[in-house]
Amino acid sequence: MTSRNTDNTNKDNEATKAVQTRKIVERFLHKLSDDDPTLYYASTSEVARGVHMMIKEHSNRLSPEEQKLVRHLTIKDIEVILGFHSK
């Protein structure tokens, strides 16, 4: 395998991890929104704090692979994820 192929594989893996992490955050966001409909009017930082707390409280319900993806997420990381709109 050439260096270029290795670089592409690493980039693909990182992109896949980012997509998976985003899906996990969105899952918790939907649960949080279902529990508190007024969340729609909250600031991104408030929502991120809620999602972060929920991930920490319920991480045992995630698969080991998912736990590894979100284990070190900060509130700021979640704010960035929430603020980024994918296509």
BAZAKOL-870089 format. One line per 3 residues: number of its first residue (from 1); for each residue x, y, z of C-alpha. Coordinates in Angstrom, 2 decimals, decimal comma, padded with zeros to 5 digits, m for minus. Example, Ala and Ser with C-alpha at 12.3 -4.5 7.8 and 13.67 -1.06 7.14 Angstrom:
2
1) 012,30:m004,50:007,80 | 013,67:m001,06:007,14
END
This chain:
87
1) 000,00:000,00:000,00 | 001,39:003,35:m000,94 | 001,58:006,38:001,27
4) m001,16:008,06:m000,77 | m003,52:005,07:m000,28 | m002,81:005,08:003,45
7) m003,58:008,81:003,63 | m006,87:008,30:001,77 | m007,82:005,37:004,01
10) m007,10:007,45:007,12 | m009,17:010,34:005,77 | m012,04:007,96:004,95
13) m011,88:006,47:008,45 | m011,92:009,92:010,04 | m014,85:011,00:007,86
16) m016,75:007,84:008,80 | m016,06:008,43:012,50 | m017,25:012,03:012,18
19) m020,49:010,91:010,52 | m021,06:008,25:013,17 | m020,38:010,73:015,97
22) m022,80:013,21:014,42 | m025,50:010,52:014,21 | m025,04:009,68:017,89
25) m025,27:013,36:018,88 | m028,39:013,77:016,73 | m029,98:010,70:018,33
28) m029,51:012,22:021,77 | m030,67:015,60:020,48 | m033,93:014,06:019,24
31) m034,47:012,32:022,57 | m033,79:015,56:024,42 | m036,16:017,46:022,10
34) m038,89:014,88:022,65 | m038,47:015,29:026,42 | m038,41:019,11:026,27
37) m040,20:020,74:023,30 | m039,07:024,22:024,45 | m035,50:023,20:023,64
40) m036,11:024,54:020,14 | m035,85:028,06:021,58 | m032,68:027,41:023,60
43) m029,23:028,59:022,58 | m026,81:026,19:020,94 | m024,66:026,17:024,06
46) m027,65:025,22:026,25 | m028,62:022,45:023,86 | m025,02:021,21:023,69
49) m024,85:021,08:027,50 | m028,06:019,05:027,58 | m026,83:016,64:024,91
52) m023,45:016,33:026,64 | m025,09:015,53:029,97 | m027,40:013,00:028,34
55) m024,50:011,28:026,57 | m022,59:011,03:029,85 | m025,63:009,69:031,71
58) m026,66:007,18:029,06 | m023,36:006,13:027,49 | m023,80:002,65:028,97
61) m026,66:002,20:026,48 | m024,29:002,70:023,56 | m022,26:m000,02:021,90
64) m018,56:m000,12:022,82 | m017,72:001,38:019,40 | m020,16:004,25:019,94
67) m018,88:004,82:023,47 | m015,36:005,14:022,10 | m016,54:007,79:019,59
70) m018,25:010,01:022,18 | m016,16:009,33:025,28 | m014,04:012,45:024,92
73) m016,60:014,80:023,35 | m016,70:018,18:025,02 | m019,61:020,60:025,13
76) m017,72:022,73:022,60 | m017,34:019,72:020,27 | m021,09:019,17:020,44
79) m021,74:022,86:019,74 | m019,64:022,56:016,59 | m021,50:019,42:015,52
82) m024,85:021,08:016,14 | m023,78:024,18:014,26 | m022,58:022,29:011,21
85) m025,22:021,43:008,61 | m024,34:018,45:006,47 | m025,72:018,07:002,96
END
